[in-house]
């Protein structure tokens, strides 16, 4: 039963506002403004508490991927579960930690129906390609199983965050030129279908 937690979420959303976008990210080719996870949590926690709600986000590793499970809990004991939101593991603890924070921030925004980033309908997002800082690192060779899994994930993706996560994982692997071209074409077509 989820009637109480759903009613509390509806009431909380009436009080929630989009957080101020007071941080700037610069990717080298474009920049954008956003609110970081700490700012979002500072804004939403008092409102959630006022309505008897709390949020938890669990990080797990499964099949070499990070999984973020989010749970909205009501003081009655009812809860709503969200996820998992899947992403790739970084090549360092800092990259992995950054990916976890990124996923938690986007999952929290989606659950609460708030926006903490500039919205350009993903027009400035690059297609999947190896980031410059990863090119110097020896990348894992993509297997046939990896490629088949990526094709299934791209086909099943229902939102931009999922596609971005898949692109990040592909970029962290050494993929043969022809297979990469096929993945990029499939990814781009799916992106266009979702926007």
N, C-alpha and C positions, 0 to 999 in steps of 0.2 A: 504494500500500500504506500502511495506517495502523495496523497492529497495535502498533507500538512507541509511537507517540504516544497511542493510545487506552489502552494499558496504563499509561503514565505518568500520564495524566489520572486514571484510576481510583485509582491509588496516591496522587496528590496530593490528590484529594478526601477520602481517608481522613484526611489531616492537616489539611485546611482547616476553619476554623470561621467562623461568621458574624461579621463585624466589629462592634465596639461602635458603637452608634448615638449618637454624641456631638455631633452637630450638630442644630440645630432650624431648620426652614424655616417661615415664616409667610406664607401667601398673602393674608392679610387676612380671609378667611372661615374658615380652619381652619389648624392647624399640625400638623407631624409631625416625628418624629425620624428621622435617617438618618446614614449614614457617607459622608463625601465621597470623591471619587476618590483623592486623595492617601492617605487612611487605608487604603482598600482595597488600593491598590498596595503600601503599606508592609507590610501583612499578608500578601499573597499572593506577592510576588516571592521571598522566601526559600524558601517551600515549593515554588513552581514550579521554582526553580533546583535544589533538592535532588533533584528528580525529572527533571532534564534538560529542563525546559520553560521557554519564554519566550513572552510575548504581545506582539504588535504590533497597533496600531490605526491604520489609514490613513484620512485624511479627504479626500474628493473632492467636487467639485461637478458635478452632471449635471442638465440640464434645469431649472435653477433650484432644485435641492434639494441639501441636504448628504447625503452618503452616508458612513457609517462602516463600513469593512470591518475585521473582526478576524481575526487569524490566531494560532493556537496552534502553536508550533514546538517540535519535539523535537530533541535533540542529534544524533539519527541522520539528521536532514534531513527526516524526515516532518513533515507539518503538517496541521492541520485548518483550513479556512476557514469563516468565519461572516459572514452578512450578504449584502447590505448592510442596515444599519438606516438608514432614510431620515427626514429631518426638514427643516423649513423653515429658510430663511436669515433671520436677524434683521434688524431695520432699522438696527442699529448693530453695530460689531465686538464690543462687550461682549455684546449679545444673542446674536450668532452664536457667540462663544466659550463662553457659558454653555450654549447648545444642544449644542455639541460635547462639552463636559464631561459634561453630563447623559446624552447618548447613549452615550458611552464607558463611563460608570459602569454603566448598565443592561446594556449588551452584555457587559461583563466579568462582572457578577454572573450573567447567564444562562449564559455559557460555563462558568463554574466551579461553578455550582450553589450559590451562596451568596446570602444575603438581607441587604441593608444598609439596608432601609427598613421602617417599620411597615407591616404588611399589613392593610388593611381591605377587601379585595376591591373596591377602587376606589369604595367607598361615598361617600367625601368628595370624589372628583374631580368637578369641574364639567363640564357639557356644553360643547360647543364654543361659545365666545363671545369677542368681542374683549376682551382684557385692557384694564383702564382706561388703562394707560400708552400703549397703542397707539391708543386712540381719538383722541388729540390729534394723532397723526401721520397724514398723508394716506396712505390705504391704496390699494394697487393694486386696480383694478377687476377682479373675477373674470370671466374669459371663459367662453364655452360649453365650450371645451376644458378649462379648469381644472375646471369642475363635472363634466364627464364623467370626467376623471381621478380626481377625489375619490370619485365614486360607485364606480368600479372599485377604487380602493384600499380603501375601506371594505368592499366586498363580499369582497375578497381577504384582509383582515386576519385574522390567526390569534392575535394576542395584544394585550393592553392597550397595550403600548408603541407598537405601530403605530397604534392608534386615537388615542392621545394626540398622536402626531406629526402625524397628519392633522388633528386638531382645531386644533392650533397653526397649521398652515398655512392652514386655512380662516379662522381668527380674524385672520390678518394681511392678509386681503383684504376688499374691499368687495363683499359679496354681496347681490343683490336679496332682498327680504324673503321672497317665496314660495319662491325657490330655497334660501334659507338654512333655512327651515322644513322643506323636504323633506330637506335634508342632515342637519339635527339629528335628524329622525325616523329616518332610515336609520342614522345614527351610534348613536343611543340603542338601537335594536333590536339592532344588532350588538354593542354593549357588553353588553346583557342576555344575548345568546346566548353570549358568551365568559365571563361570570361565573357 
